[in-house]
């Protein structure tokens, strides 16, 4: 996902992080300068849903304007060249067994 806060704010004439920070505080969301800097200029590791709700309210936008999907960055499981740890460990594979002692079918 691409975090798009700065562009969403600019589209509404908000050019400074401090201005948005003040507007968020007016709606009950107090954000430290450090966290605001991360939201404004970077890719935050996480954003609380309640905070996201306030940001969307202040900017008058939807989540779809702040979070832009990037499906080309998602790796499909069948594209992986890595093998599961058990298969690549070189040790014997262990087959799970049912209570009656018979092996389970392969997955």
Secondary structure, 3 states (H helix, E strand, C coil): CEECHHHHHHCCCCCCHHHHHHHHHHCCCCCCHHHHHHHHHCCCCCCCHHHHHHHHHHHCCCHHHHEECCHHHCCCHHHCCCCCHHHHCCCCCCCCECCCCCECCCC
